């Protein structure tokens, strides 16, 4: 993934676009679910905006990458990123299913209710 990221920075051809691609590394942080979501958001931006043809002009592409990165950082569920990408004509991914967990209340809490 690092080689792909560095290749995208080198191939940008525009300094502003290269900077925005470089800053996308901020999406990958933490561990566990946080790390998985960050990598997924990073790859989604790389696939669609950086390597995709949704935005042609380098200046517009840099602005699109910046807006997508900021949307991904602001929304841990990824819906903001998908809404942002939809604005560029990219089909949004469906929301990820979340399991519902039912838990018994402790007897002491159940008695008070």
N, CA, C and O atoms as a Tinker XYZ file with bonds, in Angstrom:
   452  protein
     1  N      0.833000   -1.181000    0.000000    73     2
     2  CA     0.000000    0.000000    0.000000    64     1     3
     3  C      0.886000    1.256000    0.000000    63     2     4     5
     4  O      0.542000    2.262000   -0.621000    81     3
     5  N      2.011000    1.191000    0.689000    73     3     6
     6  CA     2.910000    2.346000    0.728000    64     5     7
     7  C      3.474000    2.627000   -0.668000    63     6     8     9
     8  O      3.564000    3.781000   -1.085000    81     7
     9  N      3.851000    1.570000   -1.381000    73     7    10
    10  CA     4.391000    1.762000   -2.724000    64     9    11
    11  C      3.346000    2.382000   -3.650000    63    10    12    13
    12  O      3.670000    3.243000   -4.468000    81    11
    13  N      2.110000    1.950000   -3.521000    73    11    14
    14  CA     1.030000    2.496000   -4.345000    64    13    15
    15  C      0.804000    3.971000   -4.022000    63    14    16    17
    16  O      0.605000    4.782000   -4.926000    81    15
    17  N      0.836000    4.317000   -2.740000    73    15    18
    18  CA     0.664000    5.698000   -2.285000    64    17    19
    19  C      1.802000    6.572000   -2.815000    63    18    20    21
    20  O      1.560000    7.657000   -3.342000    81    19
    21  N      3.048000    6.096000   -2.675000    73    19    22
    22  CA     4.200000    6.867000   -3.163000    64    21    23
    23  C      4.162000    7.024000   -4.684000    63    22    24    25
    24  O      4.503000    8.084000   -5.210000    81    23
    25  N      3.750000    5.973000   -5.386000    73    23    26
    26  CA     3.640000    6.059000   -6.850000    64    25    27
    27  C      2.588000    7.080000   -7.251000    63    26    28    29
    28  O      2.774000    7.810000   -8.224000    81    27
    29  N      1.493000    7.139000   -6.518000    73    27    30
    30  CA     0.439000    8.118000   -6.823000    64    29    31
    31  C      0.932000    9.537000   -6.587000    63    30    32    33
    32  O      0.602000   10.445000   -7.350000    81    31
    33  N      1.722000    9.735000   -5.534000    73    31    34
    34  CA     2.288000   11.068000   -5.263000    64    33    35
    35  C      3.244000   11.460000   -6.394000    63    34    36    37
    36  O      3.197000   12.585000   -6.891000    81    35
    37  N      4.107000   10.530000   -6.795000    73    35    38
    38  CA     5.088000   10.810000   -7.849000    64    37    39
    39  C      4.414000   11.070000   -9.197000    63    38    40    41
    40  O      4.899000   11.879000   -9.987000    81    39
    41  N      3.301000   10.388000   -9.459000    73    39    42
    42  CA     2.619000   10.518000  -10.751000    64    41    43
    43  C      1.633000   11.683000  -10.795000    63    42    44    45
    44  O      1.035000   11.943000  -11.839000    81    43
    45  N      1.458000   12.377000   -9.692000    73    43    46
    46  CA     0.442000   13.436000   -9.625000    64    45    47
    47  C      0.656000   14.525000  -10.666000    63    46    48    49
    48  O     -0.304000   14.982000  -11.287000    81    47
    49  N      1.881000   14.941000  -10.863000    73    47    50
    50  CA     2.161000   15.962000  -11.864000    64    49    51
    51  C      1.807000   17.379000  -11.441000    63    50    52    53
    52  O      2.172000   18.333000  -12.129000    81    51
    53  N      1.120000   17.536000  -10.350000    73    51    54
    54  CA     0.723000   18.845000   -9.829000    64    53    55
    55  C      1.096000   18.877000   -8.350000    63    54    56    57
    56  O      0.732000   17.964000   -7.609000    81    55
    57  N      1.810000   19.903000   -7.906000    73    55    58
    58  CA     2.253000   19.922000   -6.508000    64    57    59
    59  C      1.103000   19.923000   -5.496000    63    58    60    61
    60  O      1.206000   19.293000   -4.443000    81    59
    61  N      0.017000   20.623000   -5.806000    73    59    62
    62  CA    -1.127000   20.647000   -4.880000    64    61    63
    63  C     -1.783000   19.274000   -4.789000    63    62    64    65
    64  O     -2.166000   18.831000   -3.706000    81    63
    65  N     -1.910000   18.616000   -5.914000    73    63    66
    66  CA    -2.486000   17.274000   -5.919000    64    65    67
    67  C     -1.571000   16.300000   -5.183000    63    66    68    69
    68  O     -2.046000   15.464000   -4.414000    81    67
    69  N     -0.272000   16.402000   -5.410000    73    67    70
    70  CA     0.682000   15.532000   -4.714000    64    69    71
    71  C      0.586000   15.721000   -3.199000    63    70    72    73
    72  O      0.636000   14.749000   -2.445000    81    71
    73  N      0.449000   16.963000   -2.760000    73    71    74
    74  CA     0.309000   17.232000   -1.321000    64    73    75
    75  C     -0.960000   16.614000   -0.767000    63    74    76    77
    76  O     -0.937000   16.008000    0.304000    81    75
    77  N     -2.062000   16.759000   -1.479000    73    75    78
    78  CA    -3.335000   16.201000   -0.999000    64    77    79
    79  C     -3.283000   14.670000   -0.930000    63    78    80    81
    80  O     -3.832000   14.065000   -0.009000    81    79
    81  N     -2.629000   14.059000   -1.898000    73    79    82
    82  CA    -2.473000   12.605000   -1.870000    64    81    83
    83  C     -1.598000   12.208000   -0.688000    63    82    84    85
    84  O     -1.898000   11.236000    0.004000    81    83
    85  N     -0.529000   12.942000   -0.453000    73    83    86
    86  CA     0.364000   12.642000    0.668000    64    85    87
    87  C     -0.383000   12.755000    1.996000    63    86    88    89
    88  O     -0.180000   11.938000    2.895000    81    87
    89  N     -1.247000   13.764000    2.123000    73    87    90
    90  CA    -1.987000   13.968000    3.372000    64    89    91
    91  C     -3.036000   12.883000    3.622000    63    90    92    93
    92  O     -3.524000   12.741000    4.743000    81    91
    93  N     -3.382000   12.125000    2.596000    73    91    94
    94  CA    -4.342000   11.031000    2.784000    64    93    95
    95  C     -3.812000    9.955000    3.725000    63    94    96    97
    96  O     -4.588000    9.155000    4.248000    81    95
    97  N     -2.518000    9.927000    3.943000    73    95    98
    98  CA    -1.952000    8.952000    4.884000    64    97    99
    99  C     -2.485000    9.179000    6.299000    63    98   100   101
   100  O     -2.433000    8.268000    7.125000    81    99
   101  N     -2.992000   10.370000    6.591000    73    99   102
   102  CA    -3.581000   10.656000    7.911000    64   101   103
   103  C     -4.802000    9.793000    8.194000    63   102   104   105
   104  O     -5.196000    9.634000    9.349000    81   103
   105  N     -5.397000    9.241000    7.158000    73   103   106
   106  CA    -6.587000    8.408000    7.342000    64   105   107
   107  C     -6.254000    7.098000    8.046000    63   106   108   109
   108  O     -7.099000    6.531000    8.740000    81   107
   109  N     -5.033000    6.621000    7.870000    73   107   110
   110  CA    -4.642000    5.330000    8.447000    64   109   111
   111  C     -4.000000    5.585000    9.805000    63   110   112   113
   112  O     -2.900000    6.130000    9.901000    81   111
   113  N     -4.709000    5.181000   10.844000    73   111   114
   114  CA    -4.208000    5.372000   12.200000    64   113   115
   115  C     -4.869000    4.337000   13.105000    63   114   116   117
   116  O     -5.790000    3.631000   12.694000    81   115
   117  N     -4.397000    4.261000   14.306000    73   115   118
   118  CA    -5.010000    3.377000   15.291000    64   117   119
   119  C     -4.771000    1.913000   14.999000    63   118   120   121
   120  O     -3.821000    1.537000   14.312000    81   119
   121  N     -5.652000    1.105000   15.533000    73   119   122
   122  CA    -5.573000   -0.344000   15.348000    64   121   123
   123  C     -6.991000   -0.897000   15.377000    63   122   124   125
   124  O     -7.937000   -0.191000   15.726000    81   123
   125  N     -7.129000   -2.146000   15.012000    73   123   126
   126  CA    -8.444000   -2.784000   15.024000    64   125   127
   127  C     -9.383000   -2.178000   13.995000    63   126   128   129
   128  O     -9.005000   -1.947000   12.847000    81   127
   129  N    -10.623000   -1.922000   14.427000    73   127   130
   130  CA   -11.648000   -1.382000   13.529000    64   129   131
   131  C    -11.283000    0.002000   13.002000    63   130   132   133
   132  O    -11.562000    0.318000   11.845000    81   131
   133  N    -10.671000    0.816000   13.830000    73   131   134
   134  CA   -10.271000    2.162000   13.400000    64   133   135
   135  C     -9.279000    2.075000   12.247000    63   134   136   137
   136  O     -9.393000    2.815000   11.270000    81   135
   137  N     -8.315000    1.181000   12.356000    73   135   138
   138  CA    -7.319000    1.006000   11.314000    64   137   139
   139  C     -7.957000    0.456000   10.042000    63   138   140   141
   140  O     -7.630000    0.909000    8.945000    81   139
   141  N     -8.860000   -0.513000   10.172000    73   139   142
   142  CA    -9.530000   -1.089000    8.996000    64   141   143
   143  C    -10.363000   -0.036000    8.266000    63   142   144   145
   144  O    -10.330000    0.043000    7.038000    81   143
   145  N    -11.113000    0.775000    9.025000    73   143   146
   146  CA   -11.922000    1.832000    8.393000    64   145   147
   147  C    -11.032000    2.849000    7.698000    63   146   148   149
   148  O    -11.331000    3.284000    6.586000    81   147
   149  N     -9.937000    3.229000    8.353000    73   147   150
   150  CA    -9.019000    4.197000    7.752000    64   149   151
   151  C     -8.416000    3.693000    6.460000    63   150   152   153
   152  O     -8.333000    4.431000    5.478000    81   151
   153  N     -7.992000    2.432000    6.454000    73   151   154
   154  CA    -7.429000    1.850000    5.222000    64   153   155
   155  C     -8.482000    1.772000    4.123000    63   154   156   157
   156  O     -8.195000    2.055000    2.960000    81   155
   157  N     -9.695000    1.390000    4.493000    73   155   158
   158  CA   -10.763000    1.304000    3.496000    64   157   159
   159  C    -11.058000    2.676000    2.902000    63   158   160   161
   160  O    -11.237000    2.797000    1.690000    81   159
   161  N    -11.113000    3.710000    3.739000    73   159   162
   162  CA   -11.352000    5.074000    3.248000    64   161   163
   163  C    -10.196000    5.541000    2.369000    63   162   164   165
   164  O    -10.412000    6.151000    1.322000    81   163
   165  N     -8.978000    5.256000    2.794000    73   163   166
   166  CA    -7.796000    5.624000    2.024000    64   165   167
   167  C     -7.846000    4.986000    0.641000    63   166   168   169
   168  O     -7.656000    5.664000   -0.369000    81   167
   169  N     -8.105000    3.676000    0.598000    73   167   170
   170  CA    -8.158000    2.972000   -0.681000    64   169   171
   171  C     -9.322000    3.441000   -1.544000    63   170   172   173
   172  O     -9.213000    3.481000   -2.770000    81   171
   173  N    -10.433000    3.796000   -0.910000    73   171   174
   174  CA   -11.596000    4.289000   -1.668000    64   173   175
   175  C    -11.246000    5.602000   -2.372000    63   174   176   177
   176  O    -11.593000    5.792000   -3.537000    81   175
   177  N    -10.568000    6.495000   -1.679000    73   175   178
   178  CA   -10.147000    7.772000   -2.280000    64   177   179
   179  C     -9.109000    7.518000   -3.364000    63   178   180   181
   180  O     -9.178000    8.106000   -4.443000    81   179
   181  N     -8.152000    6.648000   -3.082000    73   179   182
   182  CA    -7.106000    6.348000   -4.061000    64   181   183
   183  C     -7.700000    5.736000   -5.323000    63   182   184   185
   184  O     -7.336000    6.130000   -6.431000    81   183
   185  N     -8.608000    4.781000   -5.170000    73   183   186
   186  CA    -9.224000    4.110000   -6.324000    64   185   187
   187  C    -10.088000    5.045000   -7.157000    63   186   188   189
   188  O    -10.045000    5.004000   -8.387000    81   187
   189  N    -10.868000    5.883000   -6.497000    73   187   190
   190  CA   -11.878000    6.665000   -7.209000    64   189   191
   191  C    -11.385000    8.033000   -7.683000    63   190   192   193
   192  O    -11.584000    8.398000   -8.841000    81   191
   193  N    -10.754000    8.773000   -6.807000    73   191   194
   194  CA   -10.371000   10.147000   -7.155000    64   193   195
   195  C     -8.942000   10.278000   -7.666000    63   194   196   197
   196  O     -8.685000   11.034000   -8.603000    81   195
   197  N     -8.014000    9.549000   -7.059000    73   195   198
   198  CA    -6.613000    9.699000   -7.451000    64   197   199
   199  C     -6.328000    8.929000   -8.730000    63   198   200   201
   200  O     -5.798000    9.491000   -9.688000    81   199
   201  N     -6.675000    7.652000   -8.753000    73   199   202
   202  CA    -6.387000    6.825000   -9.920000    64   201   203
   203  C     -7.562000    6.740000  -10.885000    63   202   204   205
   204  O     -7.388000    6.345000  -12.038000    81   203
   205  N     -8.744000    7.103000  -10.431000    73   203   206
   206  CA    -9.933000    7.080000  -11.284000    64   205   207
   207  C    -10.000000    8.307000  -12.175000    63   206   208   209
   208  O     -9.173000    9.213000  -12.075000    81   207
   209  N    -10.981000    8.320000  -13.032000    73   207   210
   210  CA   -11.141000    9.422000  -13.995000    64   209   211
   211  C    -12.345000   10.306000  -13.676000    63   210   212   213
   212  O    -12.842000   11.004000  -14.559000    81   211
   213  N    -12.822000   10.290000  -12.431000    73   211   214
   214  CA   -14.013000   11.062000  -12.073000    64   213   215
   215  C    -13.776000   12.567000  -12.188000    63   214   216   217
   216  O    -14.682000   13.316000  -12.553000    81   215
   217  N    -12.560000   13.007000  -11.877000    73   215   218
   218  CA   -12.216000   14.428000  -11.945000    64   217   219
   219  C    -10.950000   14.546000  -12.793000    63   218   220   221
   220  O     -9.928000   13.938000  -12.474000    81   219
   221  N    -11.019000   15.325000  -13.870000    73   219   222
   222  CA    -9.901000   15.385000  -14.802000    64   221   223
   223  C     -8.865000   16.441000  -14.494000    63   222   224   225
   224  O     -7.670000   16.150000  -14.528000    81   223
   225  N     -9.280000   17.650000  -14.197000    73   223   226
   226  CA    -8.371000   18.765000  -13.963000    64   225   227
   227  C     -7.584000   18.549000  -12.670000    63   226   228   229
   228  O     -8.188000   18.240000  -11.643000    81   227
   229  N     -6.252000   18.701000  -12.685000    73   227   230
   230  CA    -5.451000   18.478000  -11.473000    64   229   231
   231  C     -5.853000   19.369000  -10.296000    63   230   232   233
   232  O     -5.854000   18.907000   -9.155000    81   231
   233  N     -6.189000   20.617000  -10.546000    73   231   234
   234  CA    -6.590000   21.506000   -9.450000    64   233   235
   235  C     -7.921000   21.053000   -8.846000    63   234   236   237
   236  O     -8.090000   21.044000   -7.627000    81   235
   237  N     -8.854000   20.681000   -9.707000    73   235   238
   238  CA   -10.150000   20.180000   -9.228000    64   237   239
   239  C     -9.977000   18.843000   -8.532000    63   238   240   241
   240  O    -10.661000   18.560000   -7.548000    81   239
   241  N     -9.072000   18.020000   -9.033000    73   239   242
   242  CA    -8.812000   16.726000   -8.398000    64   241   243
   243  C     -8.211000   16.917000   -7.014000    63   242   244   245
   244  O     -8.567000   16.204000   -6.076000    81   243
   245  N     -7.296000   17.883000   -6.883000    73   243   246
   246  CA    -6.702000   18.173000   -5.568000    64   245   247
   247  C     -7.784000   18.619000   -4.579000    63   246   248   249
   248  O     -7.797000   18.183000   -3.428000    81   247
   249  N     -8.683000   19.483000   -5.032000    73   247   250
   250  CA    -9.776000   19.939000   -4.164000    64   249   251
   251  C    -10.707000   18.784000   -3.810000    63   250   252   253
   252  O    -11.184000   18.701000   -2.678000    81   251
   253  N    -10.970000   17.896000   -4.763000    73   251   254
   254  CA   -11.841000   16.746000   -4.510000    64   253   255
   255  C    -11.200000   15.787000   -3.510000    63   254   256   257
   256  O    -11.882000   15.275000   -2.622000    81   255
   257  N     -9.909000   15.542000   -3.643000    73   255   258
   258  CA    -9.204000   14.663000   -2.704000    64   257   259
   259  C     -9.211000   15.274000   -1.313000    63   258   260   261
   260  O     -9.427000   14.569000   -0.327000    81   259
   261  N     -8.978000   16.579000   -1.223000    73   259   262
   262  CA    -8.990000   17.260000    0.086000    64   261   263
   263  C    -10.372000   17.148000    0.734000    63   262   264   265
   264  O    -10.483000   16.815000    1.914000    81   263
   265  N    -11.405000   17.422000   -0.028000    73   263   266
   266  CA   -12.768000   17.353000    0.520000    64   265   267
   267  C    -13.127000   15.927000    0.935000    63   266   268   269
   268  O    -13.765000   15.722000    1.968000    81   267
   269  N    -12.725000   14.954000    0.143000    73   267   270
   270  CA   -13.013000   13.553000    0.479000    64   269   271
   271  C    -12.251000   13.137000    1.742000    63   270   272   273
   272  O    -12.810000   12.468000    2.611000    81   271
   273  N    -10.987000   13.530000    1.844000    73   271   274
   274  CA   -10.187000   13.217000    3.037000    64   273   275
   275  C    -10.805000   13.834000    4.289000    63   274   276   277
   276  O    -10.905000   13.178000    5.326000    81   275
   277  N    -11.219000   15.094000    4.187000    73   275   278
   278  CA   -11.836000   15.757000    5.338000    64   277   279
   279  C    -13.166000   15.110000    5.712000    63   278   280   281
   280  O    -13.491000   14.998000    6.894000    81   279
   281  N    -13.929000   14.686000    4.720000    73   279   282
   282  CA   -15.201000   14.001000    4.991000    64   281   283
   283  C    -14.947000   12.666000    5.675000    63   282   284   285
   284  O    -15.677000   12.285000    6.590000    81   283
   285  N    -13.921000   11.960000    5.240000    73   283   286
   286  CA   -13.601000   10.662000    5.843000    64   285   287
   287  C    -13.118000   10.835000    7.282000    63   286   288   289
   288  O    -13.448000   10.020000    8.144000    81   287
   289  N    -12.349000   11.873000    7.550000    73   287   290
   290  CA   -11.868000   12.112000    8.913000    64   289   291
   291  C    -12.989000   12.559000    9.847000    63   290   292   293
   292  O    -12.932000   12.305000   11.050000    81   291
   293  N    -13.998000   13.216000    9.304000    73   291   294
   294  CA   -15.091000   13.744000   10.129000    64   293   295
   295  C    -16.152000   12.706000   10.459000    63   294   296   297
   296  O    -16.897000   12.874000   11.425000    81   295
   297  N    -16.233000   11.636000    9.674000    73   295   298
   298  CA   -17.311000   10.654000    9.839000    64   297   299
   299  C    -16.722000    9.251000    9.884000    63   298   300   301
   300  O    -16.265000    8.732000    8.866000    81   299
   301  N    -16.732000    8.642000   11.058000    73   299   302
   302  CA   -16.121000    7.319000   11.203000    64   301   303
   303  C    -16.896000    6.230000   10.474000    63   302   304   305
   304  O    -16.332000    5.180000   10.163000    81   303
   305  N    -18.160000    6.455000   10.199000    73   303   306
   306  CA   -18.975000    5.443000    9.515000    64   305   307
   307  C    -18.755000    5.431000    8.000000    63   306   308   309
   308  O    -19.139000    4.469000    7.334000    81   307
   309  N    -18.153000    6.467000    7.453000    73   307   310
   310  CA   -17.871000    6.516000    6.027000    64   309   311
   311  C    -18.995000    7.059000    5.170000    63   310   312   313
   312  O    -18.846000    7.139000    3.951000    81   311
   313  N    -20.115000    7.433000    5.767000    73   311   314
   314  CA   -21.234000    7.942000    4.967000    64   313   315
   315  C    -20.905000    9.318000    4.384000    63   314   316   317
   316  O    -21.325000    9.632000    3.270000    81   315
   317  N    -20.169000   10.129000    5.116000    73   315   318
   318  CA   -19.777000   11.439000    4.598000    64   317   319
   319  C    -18.869000   11.315000    3.382000    63   318   320   321
   320  O    -19.005000   12.063000    2.414000    81   319
   321  N    -17.950000   10.370000    3.441000    73   319   322
   322  CA   -17.065000   10.131000    2.307000    64   321   323
   323  C    -17.866000    9.678000    1.097000    63   322   324   325
   324  O    -17.651000   10.169000   -0.011000    81   323
   325  N    -18.782000    8.749000    1.301000    73   323   326
   326  CA   -19.583000    8.247000    0.183000    64   325   327
   327  C    -20.469000    9.353000   -0.413000    63   326   328   329
   328  O    -20.647000    9.418000   -1.629000    81   327
   329  N    -21.013000   10.208000    0.434000    73   327   330
   330  CA   -21.815000   11.331000   -0.064000    64   329   331
   331  C    -20.941000   12.285000   -0.876000    63   330   332   333
   332  O    -21.367000   12.809000   -1.906000    81   331
   333  N    -19.722000   12.503000   -0.405000    73   331   334
   334  CA   -18.797000   13.367000   -1.117000    64   333   335
   335  C    -18.453000   12.771000   -2.479000    63   334   336   337
   336  O    -18.442000   13.483000   -3.483000    81   335
   337  N    -18.174000   11.479000   -2.519000    73   335   338
   338  CA   -17.836000   10.825000   -3.782000    64   337   339
   339  C    -19.022000   10.814000   -4.743000    63   338   340   341
   340  O    -18.842000   10.923000   -5.956000    81   339
   341  N    -20.226000   10.682000   -4.206000    73   339   342
   342  CA   -21.423000   10.705000   -5.048000    64   341   343
   343  C    -21.551000   12.042000   -5.772000    63   342   344   345
   344  O    -22.093000   12.097000   -6.876000    81   343
   345  N    -21.063000   13.105000   -5.170000    73   343   346
   346  CA   -21.073000   14.415000   -5.803000    64   345   347
   347  C    -20.201000   14.484000   -7.046000    63   346   348   349
   348  O    -20.331000   15.406000   -7.851000    81   347
   349  N    -19.318000   13.516000   -7.204000    73   347   350
   350  CA   -18.447000   13.452000   -8.387000    64   349   351
   351  C    -18.906000   12.370000   -9.363000    63   350   352   353
   352  O    -18.185000   12.017000  -10.297000    81   351
   353  N    -20.109000   11.849000   -9.138000    73   351   354
   354  CA   -20.650000   10.839000  -10.035000    64   353   355
   355  C    -20.196000    9.421000   -9.732000    63   354   356   357
   356  O    -20.395000    8.520000  -10.548000    81   355
   357  N    -19.590000    9.212000   -8.575000    73   355   358
   358  CA   -19.123000    7.876000   -8.181000    64   357   359
   359  C    -20.236000    7.196000   -7.394000    63   358   360   361
   360  O    -20.772000    7.770000   -6.445000    81   359
   361  N    -20.577000    5.992000   -7.782000    73   359   362
   362  CA   -21.652000    5.257000   -7.117000    64   361   363
   363  C    -21.255000    4.963000   -5.673000    63   362   364   365
   364  O    -20.223000    4.337000   -5.431000    81   363
   365  N    -22.068000    5.412000   -4.706000    73   363   366
   366  CA   -21.719000    5.165000   -3.297000    64   365   367
   367  C    -21.834000    3.685000   -2.940000    63   366   368   369
   368  O    -22.672000    2.963000   -3.480000    81   367
   369  N    -20.988000    3.259000   -2.034000    73   367   370
   370  CA   -21.074000    1.902000   -1.515000    64   369   371
   371  C    -22.257000    1.820000   -0.555000    63   370   372   373
   372  O    -22.587000    2.810000    0.098000    81   371
   373  N    -22.897000    0.661000   -0.459000    73   371   374
   374  CA   -23.999000    0.538000    0.506000    64   373   375
   375  C    -23.462000    0.587000    1.936000    63   374   376   377
   376  O    -22.303000    0.248000    2.173000    81   375
   377  N    -24.296000    1.007000    2.888000    73   375   378
   378  CA   -23.845000    1.022000    4.285000    64   377   379
   379  C    -23.476000   -0.387000    4.739000    63   378   380   381
   380  O    -24.077000   -1.370000    4.306000    81   379
   381  N    -22.492000   -0.466000    5.604000    73   379   382
   382  CA   -22.073000   -1.760000    6.127000    64   381   383
   383  C    -23.038000   -2.214000    7.210000    63   382   384   385
   384  O    -23.472000   -1.424000    8.048000    81   383
   385  N    -23.362000   -3.483000    7.178000    73   383   386
   386  CA   -24.268000   -4.051000    8.183000    64   385   387
   387  C    -23.567000   -4.099000    9.535000    63   386   388   389
   388  O    -22.371000   -4.374000    9.623000    81   387
   389  N    -24.328000   -3.828000   10.572000    73   387   390
   390  CA   -23.810000   -3.900000   11.933000    64   389   391
   391  C    -24.641000   -4.912000   12.699000    63   390   392   393
   392  O    -25.870000   -4.879000   12.643000    81   391
   393  N    -23.984000   -5.801000   13.406000    73   391   394
   394  CA   -24.760000   -6.775000   14.183000    64   393   395
   395  C    -25.440000   -6.101000   15.367000    63   394   396   397
   396  O    -24.921000   -5.148000   15.949000    81   395
   397  N    -26.600000   -6.616000   15.702000    73   395   398
   398  CA   -27.314000   -6.133000   16.875000    64   397   399
   399  C    -27.017000   -7.108000   18.004000    63   398   400   401
   400  O    -27.166000   -8.319000   17.847000    81   399
   401  N    -26.603000   -6.578000   19.122000    73   399   402
   402  CA   -26.270000   -7.426000   20.263000    64   401   403
   403  C    -27.265000   -7.163000   21.386000    63   402   404   405
   404  O    -27.432000   -6.029000   21.835000    81   403
   405  N    -27.910000   -8.211000   21.821000    73   403   406
   406  CA   -28.825000   -8.119000   22.953000    64   405   407
   407  C    -28.094000   -8.610000   24.187000    63   406   408   409
   408  O    -27.414000   -9.636000   24.158000    81   407
   409  N    -28.242000   -7.871000   25.262000    73   407   410
   410  CA   -27.565000   -8.240000   26.502000    64   409   411
   411  C    -28.579000   -8.230000   27.635000    63   410   412   413
   412  O    -29.460000   -7.372000   27.698000    81   411
   413  N    -28.439000   -9.180000   28.505000    73   411   414
   414  CA   -29.301000   -9.218000   29.682000    64   413   415
   415  C    -28.880000   -8.138000   30.658000    63   414   416   417
   416  O    -27.695000   -7.844000   30.818000    81   415
   417  N    -29.863000   -7.561000   31.297000    73   415   418
   418  CA   -29.545000   -6.606000   32.349000    64   417   419
   419  C    -29.133000   -7.383000   33.595000    63   418   420   421
   420  O    -29.646000   -8.474000   33.845000    81   419
   421  N    -28.228000   -6.838000   34.362000    73   419   422
   422  CA   -27.909000   -7.482000   35.638000    64   421   423
   423  C    -29.152000   -7.484000   36.520000    63   422   424   425
   424  O    -29.979000   -6.577000   36.418000    81   423
   425  N    -29.297000   -8.473000   37.374000    73   423   426
   426  CA   -30.481000   -8.616000   38.224000    64   425   427
   427  C    -30.720000   -7.372000   39.062000    63   426   428   429
   428  O    -31.873000   -6.990000   39.259000    81   427
   429  N    -29.684000   -6.731000   39.558000    73   427   430
   430  CA   -29.867000   -5.541000   40.397000    64   429   431
   431  C    -30.464000   -4.393000   39.603000    63   430   432   433
   432  O    -31.287000   -3.651000   40.138000    81   431
   433  N    -30.085000   -4.223000   38.366000    73   431   434
   434  CA   -30.621000   -3.145000   37.519000    64   433   435
   435  C    -32.037000   -3.477000   37.106000    63   434   436   437
   436  O    -32.894000   -2.594000   37.094000    81   435
   437  N    -32.307000   -4.730000   36.765000    73   435   438
   438  CA   -33.649000   -5.148000   36.350000    64   437   439
   439  C    -34.679000   -4.954000   37.463000    63   438   440   441
   440  O    -35.837000   -4.633000   37.195000    81   439
   441  N    -34.260000   -5.146000   38.687000    73   439   442
   442  CA   -35.171000   -4.989000   39.823000    64   441   443
   443  C    -35.560000   -3.535000   40.036000    63   442   444   445
   444  O    -36.665000   -3.271000   40.509000    81   443
   445  N    -34.695000   -2.580000   39.705000    73   443   446
   446  CA   -34.970000   -1.160000   39.899000    64   445   447
   447  C    -35.918000   -0.623000   38.822000    63   446   448   449
   448  O    -36.590000    0.386000   39.037000    81   447
   449  N    -35.975000   -1.276000   37.693000    73   447   450
   450  CA   -36.790000   -0.796000   36.563000    64   449   451
   451  C    -38.185000   -1.133000   36.747000    63   450   452
   452  O    -39.016000   -0.809000   35.898000    81   451
